[in-house]
Amino acid sequence: MSDIEEIKKLMERLSESERDKENASKKMQEVLCKSIREIKDILLTLKKYIANENVTLRSYSGKTFATGEGIVIFDRGIDEKIVLKPDNAFYLLKVENDQLVTVQIDDLDIHDYMSYDTLFDSVKKSLIKCIQKNEEDILAYRSTMLKIDKYNKDLEEILSLKKATDEKNGGDKNKIN
């Protein structure tokens, strides 16, 4: 095999690997789009549990900024947060020079602001938080039900004692007359 033939084969392999790389990149983009869309759906479904009515940021000088409703996805401190807003878009909210800066983040650019691992971890933590809240509510409901049952039994006992006393007193009245 001559050097020219070997170079031609290497060029063919390079072209083939470039096509494979492009196809893999497209597939990765499709998977990422789908997973981010699903993450947003999950978070918006959990909105009643995890949303903040008014996400606030503060500058280090003490100035406060109210940014409205949203789900905090990533909290970088008092002056910077990544939030999913009700319009189904991610936003970077940041205080710079005592001014609020709001930058909408395209779904596929979220990795520029946080890792996908952090995003998925945020969703897992949100789900765990919701489950824990539900479990706490269930325990509170059960506790309340047990108390109500106990009170009902106590009332039944009191009523049965009253009935027995009334019957006894009523029977005694009949004997006197």
DRENGU-166629 format. One record per residue (C-alpha): residue number from 1; x, y, z. Coordinates in nm, 2 decimals. Layout:
<zalos>
+-----+--------+--------+--------+
: pos :     c1 :     c2 :     c3 :
+-----+--------+--------+--------+
: NUM :      X :      Y :      Z :
...
+-----+--------+--------+--------+
</zalos>
This chain:
<zalos>
+-----+--------+--------+--------+
: pos :     c1 :     c2 :     c3 :
+-----+--------+--------+--------+
:   1 :   0.00 :   0.00 :   0.00 :
:   2 :   0.14 :   0.33 :  -0.10 :
:   3 :   0.14 :   0.64 :   0.12 :
:   4 :  -0.12 :   0.81 :  -0.11 :
:   5 :  -0.36 :   0.51 :  -0.07 :
:   6 :  -0.31 :   0.51 :   0.31 :
:   7 :  -0.38 :   0.89 :   0.32 :
:   8 :  -0.69 :   0.84 :   0.11 :
:   9 :  -0.82 :   0.57 :   0.35 :
:  10 :  -0.75 :   0.79 :   0.65 :
:  11 :  -0.93 :   1.08 :   0.48 :
:  12 :  -1.23 :   0.85 :   0.42 :
:  13 :  -1.22 :   0.74 :   0.79 :
:  14 :  -1.20 :   1.11 :   0.89 :
:  15 :  -1.51 :   1.19 :   0.68 :
:  16 :  -1.70 :   0.90 :   0.82 :
:  17 :  -1.60 :   0.98 :   1.17 :
:  18 :  -1.72 :   1.35 :   1.11 :
:  19 :  -2.06 :   1.22 :   0.99 :
:  20 :  -2.09 :   0.99 :   1.29 :
:  21 :  -1.99 :   1.27 :   1.52 :
:  22 :  -2.25 :   1.50 :   1.36 :
:  23 :  -2.52 :   1.23 :   1.39 :
:  24 :  -2.43 :   1.16 :   1.76 :
:  25 :  -2.44 :   1.54 :   1.83 :
:  26 :  -2.79 :   1.56 :   1.67 :
:  27 :  -2.91 :   1.26 :   1.88 :
:  28 :  -2.77 :   1.41 :   2.19 :
:  29 :  -2.94 :   1.74 :   2.12 :
:  30 :  -3.27 :   1.56 :   2.07 :
:  31 :  -3.23 :   1.37 :   2.40 :
:  32 :  -3.14 :   1.69 :   2.59 :
:  33 :  -3.44 :   1.87 :   2.44 :
:  34 :  -3.67 :   1.59 :   2.54 :
:  35 :  -3.52 :   1.56 :   2.89 :
:  36 :  -3.53 :   1.93 :   2.96 :
:  37 :  -3.89 :   1.95 :   2.84 :
:  38 :  -3.98 :   1.67 :   3.07 :
:  39 :  -3.79 :   1.83 :   3.36 :
:  40 :  -3.99 :   2.15 :   3.30 :
:  41 :  -4.32 :   1.96 :   3.29 :
:  42 :  -4.23 :   1.79 :   3.62 :
:  43 :  -4.13 :   2.11 :   3.79 :
:  44 :  -4.44 :   2.29 :   3.67 :
:  45 :  -4.65 :   2.00 :   3.79 :
:  46 :  -4.49 :   2.04 :   4.13 :
:  47 :  -4.54 :   2.42 :   4.12 :
:  48 :  -4.80 :   2.43 :   4.40 :
:  49 :  -4.54 :   2.26 :   4.63 :
:  50 :  -4.21 :   2.42 :   4.53 :
:  51 :  -4.29 :   2.76 :   4.37 :
:  52 :  -4.21 :   3.08 :   4.54 :
:  53 :  -4.48 :   3.35 :   4.50 :
:  54 :  -4.21 :   3.61 :   4.49 :
:  55 :  -3.85 :   3.52 :   4.42 :
:  56 :  -3.63 :   3.79 :   4.58 :
:  57 :  -3.27 :   3.88 :   4.53 :
:  58 :  -3.06 :   4.11 :   4.74 :
:  59 :  -2.75 :   4.31 :   4.66 :
:  60 :  -2.46 :   4.30 :   4.90 :
:  61 :  -2.55 :   4.67 :   4.98 :
:  62 :  -2.89 :   4.55 :   5.10 :
:  63 :  -3.11 :   4.65 :   4.81 :
:  64 :  -3.39 :   4.40 :   4.75 :
:  65 :  -3.54 :   4.30 :   4.42 :
:  66 :  -3.88 :   4.11 :   4.39 :
:  67 :  -3.89 :   3.92 :   4.06 :
:  68 :  -4.24 :   3.76 :   4.08 :
:  69 :  -4.34 :   3.39 :   4.09 :
:  70 :  -4.10 :   3.12 :   4.00 :
:  71 :  -3.93 :   2.79 :   4.09 :
:  72 :  -3.57 :   2.84 :   4.20 :
:  73 :  -3.37 :   2.57 :   4.02 :
:  74 :  -3.03 :   2.68 :   4.12 :
:  75 :  -2.94 :   2.92 :   4.40 :
:  76 :  -2.60 :   3.08 :   4.38 :
:  77 :  -2.65 :   3.31 :   4.68 :
:  78 :  -2.85 :   3.61 :   4.77 :
:  79 :  -2.76 :   3.79 :   4.45 :
:  80 :  -2.80 :   3.52 :   4.18 :
:  81 :  -3.05 :   3.25 :   4.10 :
:  82 :  -3.17 :   3.04 :   3.81 :
:  83 :  -3.55 :   3.03 :   3.80 :
:  84 :  -3.81 :   2.85 :   3.60 :
:  85 :  -4.09 :   3.11 :   3.55 :
:  86 :  -4.46 :   3.03 :   3.48 :
:  87 :  -4.40 :   3.11 :   3.11 :
:  88 :  -4.20 :   2.78 :   3.10 :
:  89 :  -3.86 :   2.95 :   3.05 :
:  90 :  -3.54 :   2.95 :   3.25 :
:  91 :  -3.41 :   3.28 :   3.36 :
:  92 :  -3.08 :   3.39 :   3.52 :
:  93 :  -3.17 :   3.65 :   3.78 :
:  94 :  -2.86 :   3.84 :   3.89 :
:  95 :  -2.79 :   4.16 :   4.08 :
:  96 :  -2.50 :   4.36 :   3.93 :
:  97 :  -2.41 :   4.71 :   4.04 :
:  98 :  -2.72 :   4.73 :   4.25 :
:  99 :  -2.94 :   4.66 :   3.94 :
: 100 :  -3.14 :   4.35 :   3.86 :
: 101 :  -3.03 :   4.18 :   3.54 :
: 102 :  -3.27 :   3.92 :   3.39 :
: 103 :  -3.15 :   3.69 :   3.12 :
: 104 :  -3.37 :   3.43 :   2.95 :
: 105 :  -3.18 :   3.11 :   2.91 :
: 106 :  -3.25 :   2.88 :   2.61 :
: 107 :  -3.31 :   2.52 :   2.71 :
: 108 :  -3.00 :   2.39 :   2.54 :
: 109 :  -2.79 :   2.67 :   2.69 :
: 110 :  -2.87 :   2.58 :   3.05 :
: 111 :  -2.54 :   2.39 :   3.07 :
: 112 :  -2.36 :   2.73 :   3.03 :
: 113 :  -2.51 :   2.83 :   3.37 :
: 114 :  -2.53 :   2.49 :   3.56 :
: 115 :  -2.44 :   2.13 :   3.49 :
: 116 :  -2.70 :   1.89 :   3.38 :
: 117 :  -2.62 :   1.69 :   3.69 :
: 118 :  -2.71 :   1.98 :   3.90 :
: 119 :  -3.03 :   2.03 :   3.71 :
: 120 :  -3.13 :   1.67 :   3.75 :
: 121 :  -3.03 :   1.68 :   4.12 :
: 122 :  -3.25 :   1.99 :   4.16 :
: 123 :  -3.55 :   1.80 :   4.02 :
: 124 :  -3.48 :   1.50 :   4.25 :
: 125 :  -3.46 :   1.72 :   4.55 :
: 126 :  -3.78 :   1.89 :   4.46 :
: 127 :  -3.96 :   1.55 :   4.42 :
: 128 :  -3.81 :   1.43 :   4.76 :
: 129 :  -3.93 :   1.76 :   4.92 :
: 130 :  -4.28 :   1.71 :   4.79 :
: 131 :  -4.29 :   1.34 :   4.90 :
: 132 :  -4.17 :   1.45 :   5.25 :
: 133 :  -4.44 :   1.72 :   5.26 :
: 134 :  -4.71 :   1.47 :   5.17 :
: 135 :  -4.58 :   1.22 :   5.43 :
: 136 :  -4.59 :   1.49 :   5.69 :
: 137 :  -4.94 :   1.58 :   5.59 :
: 138 :  -5.04 :   1.21 :   5.60 :
: 139 :  -4.90 :   1.18 :   5.96 :
: 140 :  -5.09 :   1.50 :   6.06 :
: 141 :  -5.41 :   1.37 :   5.91 :
: 142 :  -5.37 :   1.03 :   6.08 :
: 143 :  -5.29 :   1.20 :   6.41 :
: 144 :  -5.60 :   1.41 :   6.38 :
: 145 :  -5.82 :   1.11 :   6.29 :
: 146 :  -5.69 :   0.92 :   6.59 :
: 147 :  -5.77 :   1.22 :   6.82 :
: 148 :  -6.12 :   1.25 :   6.67 :
: 149 :  -6.18 :   0.88 :   6.70 :
: 150 :  -6.07 :   0.90 :   7.07 :
: 151 :  -6.30 :   1.20 :   7.13 :
: 152 :  -6.59 :   1.01 :   6.96 :
: 153 :  -6.54 :   0.71 :   7.18 :
: 154 :  -6.52 :   0.93 :   7.49 :
: 155 :  -6.85 :   1.10 :   7.38 :
: 156 :  -7.01 :   0.76 :   7.32 :
: 157 :  -6.91 :   0.65 :   7.67 :
: 158 :  -7.05 :   0.97 :   7.82 :
: 159 :  -7.37 :   0.94 :   7.63 :
: 160 :  -7.41 :   0.57 :   7.73 :
: 161 :  -7.35 :   0.66 :   8.09 :
: 162 :  -7.60 :   0.95 :   8.07 :
: 163 :  -7.85 :   0.72 :   7.91 :
: 164 :  -7.79 :   0.46 :   8.18 :
: 165 :  -7.83 :   0.73 :   8.45 :
: 166 :  -8.14 :   0.87 :   8.29 :
: 167 :  -8.29 :   0.52 :   8.26 :
: 168 :  -8.21 :   0.45 :   8.63 :
: 169 :  -8.35 :   0.79 :   8.74 :
: 170 :  -8.65 :   0.73 :   8.52 :
: 171 :  -8.70 :   0.39 :   8.67 :
: 172 :  -8.67 :   0.53 :   9.02 :
: 173 :  -8.94 :   0.80 :   8.94 :
: 174 :  -9.18 :   0.52 :   8.83 :
: 175 :  -9.13 :   0.34 :   9.17 :
: 176 :  -9.21 :   0.66 :   9.37 :
: 177 :  -9.54 :   0.73 :   9.18 :
+-----+--------+--------+--------+
</zalos>
